[in-house]
Amino acid sequence: METKPHILRYRVLRRWGFISKKEGKQMIEKKINLIIKCALLGILILNITPLIFAETNQPLVITGAMLIDGTGAKPIKDGVVVISDDRITQVGSKTNLTIPKGSKTIDLEGGIILPGFINAHVHCAYDESRLQTWAKEGVTTVRDLAANPPETSYKKRDLLNKNPFNARLVAAGQPMSGGFRSKYVPVLIITTVEEARFEANRILDEGADLLKLMIDSNFGSELMPESAAKEIIEIAHKRGTRVATHIGLSRDIQHAINVGVEEFAHMVIDPLPDDLITKMVDAGTYVTPTIEIQKGWGFDTYILDNLGRFVKAGGKVVLGTDYASDTFFEFELGMPLKEILWMQEAGMTPMQIIESATKNAAVVCNLGSVLGTLEEGKIADILVINGNPLKDLTNLKKVRLVLKGGKIIRQ
């Protein structure tokens, strides 16, 4: 026989001692309603508590943990970060800092303080559920390298970025190519300097954070003329932003270097000659390997070797997975530990990998002046974990605390 809801509530509350048999029906109902209201209020308070300190002028102090600041410098054993509003106002060793009076202190004894991580190559990021999964695992910023359709993405980006519990979304514009097309994202075909100038300015006027080029002769595609590609890069720089470049084959690297490409959004999938590695390093080119997508496609035969030799030569690497660029296999959402462990397998040290996910990733997102490292004046995106990632990178999944823009979004 089914028990009616009001009878069930009565039995549960009587068992817990909130009401007694002697109380009349009217009094019992009043108590039940009061208990329900208190419970709902408690849930509301729990939901807004992480934002309380960020909404006041009370400084927040994180202390008692080892600090890895993302610059590549040696860790600070007894690290402290002082935050006011959304910015870091002090950072360093506890013995060298003065804690402001009236601060709220969070003692994280035994923890490891890191900058929030950045996945600098994703797609399909215009989704609140995905953004919140990234954020709560400590990936506080993601860069979508071309949404589909791009014309309607920037207002949505701005709306999503208003929610502090979402990972910060950086949006590239519609890709531009000399002939290479993608079945996933509409690509603009550029053949002249005039077209390059018009489209680059139009995309930035619409609200893109950066531009994306496709320099790839795969499947016999035409490369964009050097003069047109140079024009796109020059326009981006004049307007204070950067260009990410899709490239797949080593034969196209010289063309990319000639036009001034500053970042390869993939590691090439064929053998990368040492002389080209030298040219890439000398040009200061960043590489986002995207091992996960290459593994998924079965194009990873040379990836780890290419990456290892590039790093050994002094090349600059960025963390990025090409998340959701295809849907025939399942990508890792949140902290991209698979990608990180493959980077380690290629020969990168844990510190180099952390730097790739923080300082270097912030640079290619055009946010290097405000994000990516724990330094005074920068935005307080912070990941605190249990366990030293320099000894075991899987500790990155042991999240203890996450702040985004000075707001506690996970504790």
N, C-alpha and C positions, 0 to 999 in steps of 0.2 A: 504493500500500500504506500503511495507517495505521500511524503510529509509536506504540509503546506509551509511556504517560506517563513511566515510570521511565527509559526510554532517552532520551526527549526532555530530561528534567531533566539527565541525565548529559551530553549533548552541549552544552547551554547552559552549564552550570557549568564544563565543561572549556574551552570557548571563552573564558569570562570569566577563566580562570586560577585558579578556586577549587580545582580538583582536577587531578591529572595522570594519565597513562596507567599509570604505575608503581604506583599505589596499588591495593591489593586491594579486592575487592567490599565486604567488611565495613567497611573504613575509609571507602570512598566513601559508603556509606549513612549512616554516622555523621555525616560532614561535611554531607551533604545535609539530614539532620534538624536539625542544628545551625543551618545557614543558614536553613532555614524558620522555626525558632523565633525566631531573631534578627530576621528580617523581620517576623514577627507582633508581636514586642515593639516594634519600631520604629513600626509602624502604631498600636499602642495608645498609645505615648508621644505621637505626633503628634495623636491625637484628644483627649488630656486636657491637652496643653500650654496651650491657651487659658485653662484654669481654674486653673492652678497658682498664679498670683500672688494670685487672689482667695481661695484657700483658706489663705493665710498672712497674717501680720500685716505683711508687707512693703509699705510704701506704693508706689503706682504713680504715676509722674509722666509726663504727656504734655506734650511741649514742642516748640518749633521751628516752630509753625504759627500762622497767623492764627486768631483766636478770635471767633466770632459767638455771643453768649451766649443769644440767644432773647428777650431783653427788649426789643429794638428799639434798644438802645444801639449806638454806633459800634463797629466791629470793633477788636479789639486786635491789633496787627501781630505782636508776639512773645509769643503767648499761652501760658500754662501752666495745666494742671489737675493738682492733686494729689489722689489718691484713696486712702482707707483703707477696707478692707472694701468696702461697697457705696456709700459716701458721698463726696461732694466735700468735702475739708477746706480746700483753698485754690484760688482761681482768679483769674487776672489777668495782668498783664504780668510777664515774667521778671525785670525790674529791681526789682519791688516785692515779690517773694516769697522766702521762705527754703525751699530744698528740704530735706526731712528726710534725715538721715543714713541710709544703708542702703537708700535707695529704689531701685526698679527704674525706669529711665528709658527711655522710648520717644521717640526724636527723629524728629519728623514734618516735617522741613524741607520747605517748599513745600506743605504740606497746609493744609486748612481744618477747624477744629474747630467742630462744631455740637452742640446737644442732639439726642438721638434724636428722630426724627419720630413723630408720632401721627396715625393715620387714625381720626378720631372718629365715622365712620359706616360700619360694615360689617355684613354678615350672613354666616352660614355660616362663622364663624371658629373653631368648635369642631373644628378640624382641624389636626393637628400639622404636616403638610406646608405648609399655607398659613401658619401662624404662623411657621415657620422661614424661609420665603421672605421674609415681611415683615421679620423680624428681621435677616437677613443683608444686606438692602438698606438698613438703617438706620431702618426703621419699627419701633421697639422697643415700641410700645404700639398696640393697636387696641381700639375700643369697639364691641361687638356690640349693636346697638339692637333686640334681641329675637330670641332663638333659638327654634327650633321642634323639639321641644316645649320650652317654658320650664321645666316642672316638674322636669326631670332635668338641667338645664344647669349648675347651680352647683357640684356636686361635680366634674363634669368640668372646669369652669373652674379649680378649685383644683388639680386634678391636672396640668393643662396648664401652669399657672403655676409649678409646681415645677421644670420643665425650663428652665434658663437660656438654652437656644438657641431657645426659643419667644418670639415677641413676647408681651408682657404683655397679658392678656385682661381687659378691663373689660366687665361684663355688665349690660345693662338688663333690667328685668323685662318681663312680658307687657304689651303695649300696652293702654291703657284709652281707650275712646271713648264718645261719646254716641250713635253710630249708624253711624259709618264703619267698614267692615270691610275686611279684607285677605285676598286669596286665598293669601298666602304664610305668614302668621303668625296664629294664633288671637288674636282681639281680645276683650277683656272689655267688655261694654256696661254703662255706668254711667249711671244716671238720677237717683240720690238721693245726698245727703250721706252717709247711712249706708252705702250701698254703696261709695262712694268711700273712706270711712274704713276699712272692713273690708278691701277689696281692696288698698289701698295698704300697710297694715300687714302683711297676709299676704304680699305679694310681697317686702317688705323682710325679713320674718322668715325667708322661705325662703332668702334669701341674695343677692338682687339688689344690685348696686352703686348703681343709680339707677333712677328710674321713667321711664316713657314715656307721654306723652299723644298722642292723635290728635284734633286740632281741625281738622276738614276737612268742609266742607259739599258737597264734590264729589259728583256723582251724586245730589244731593238728600238727603244724609245729615243726620241730626239732630246738632246740636252738643251737647256735654255742657253741662248747666246750669252757669252761672258759679259757683254756690255749691259744687257738687260738684268742679269743677276747682280752685277755690281750696283746698278741703279737701285734695286730693291734694298740691298744691304746699306747703301749710303742713306737712303730715305729713313730707314729704321733708326740709324744712328743719329741723324739730324733731329729726329723726333723723340730721342731719348729712350729707345728700346733696342731689342736685339732680334736676331733671326736664328731659328732652329732649322736644320737642313736634313731631310731624309736622304740617305745614301745607302746603297746596298752592295756595290762592287768596288774593288780597289782601283779598277781602271778609270773610275770617275773622280778619284781623290785629287789628282793634279788639277783638274778643271775646277774643283771646289776651292782648292787653295788659291788658284789664280784669281778667283772672284772675291776672295776675302771671307770665306765661310768661317764662322767662329765656333760652331758646334755641329757635330755629326749626331743625329738623333738615333743612330744605330751603329754598332760595330759591323764592318763589312763581313760578308759571309764566305768570301773566298780568301786564299792566302794573302796576307798583307806584307808586302816586301819591306825590308828594313829601311831602305832609303826613303820610302814614303812615310814610315813611322817618324823618321828624323825630321822630315818636312812638316808633318803635323805637329810635332812637339815644338819645333822652332817657330811655327806660326801661332802657338798658344791655343791650339784647337782643343775644345772639350769633346769628349765622347761619352754618350749615354749608351751602354752596350745592349740593353734590352735582351738579355739572355733568355728570359722566359718565353718571349714570342718566338725566338729562333729555335729554342728547344721544341716548342709546340709544333713548329712547321718542319722540324727535322733538318734545319739549316745550320746546326751548331757544330759541324765538324771542325771548323777552324776558329770559332769564336773565342774560346778560352785561350788558345795559344796566341791569337792576335792581341787579345786584351792583356795577357801577361807580359808580352814583349813591349807593348805600348806603355804600360805602367813602369816597367823596368827602365825604359828610356826616359822617364820623367813626364809622361803624359798625364793630363788631367781628366779624371773620370767623374761621371755623374750617375747617381742612382736613378734608374727608370726601367719600367717593365714592359711598356706598350700595352698596359692593361686594357682588355676588352677590345683590342683592335680586330680580333676575330672571335667567333663564338663557338667554334667547333671543339674547343677544349676549355677547361675551367682554369681561369687565372686565380692567383692568390690575392684576395682582397685584404686590406688592412696593412700591417707591417709586412713588406715583401721579403720574408725570410729566405724563400727559395732563391731569389735573385741574389741576395746578400751572400748566401753560402756558396753559390756558383762563382761569385766574384772572388771569394776567398780561395776557392779551388783554382782559379786562374792565377793566383799568386799575390793578390792584394792582402795587405795586413788589415786587421780589424780597425786600426786607427785610420788607414787610408779609406776604408769603406765608410766609416762614420763621417769623414770629411767629405766624401762624395755625396752623402745623403743630407748634408747640412750646408757647409760653406759653398761648395761647388754647385750644388743644386740651386741654392739661392741666387748665385750669379747668373746662371742660364735662365732663371725665371725673371731676371731683371729686378731682383729684390735684394741683391747683395748688400746694399747700404742699410737695410732695415731688418733683415732676417738672416738666419742660417748659422749664426754664432752667438754665444752668450757673452755679449760685450755691452758696456755702458751705452745707453741711448737706443739700443735695438729693441724691437718688439719682443715681448716676453712669451715666446712659444717655447715650452719646456716639456721634456719627457723625463720622468723619473722611473727607474727600473730597479728591481732587485737582482743582484748578481752582476759581476764585472763583464761587460761585453768584450773587453780587450783580451780576456781569457777564454770566453765562450760566447759567440755571437747569438746563440739561441736565447741568451738572457734578455735580448731585446723584446721578447714576447712576454716577459714577466713585468707587466706594467703596474706601477704603483700610484703614479700621479701624472696627470696631463694638464698643462695650462696652454691656452691659446689666447693671444692678445691680453695676457695678464689675468684671464679668467680661468678658474678651476673648472674643467669640464669632465674630469674623471678623478676620483679619489677613493 
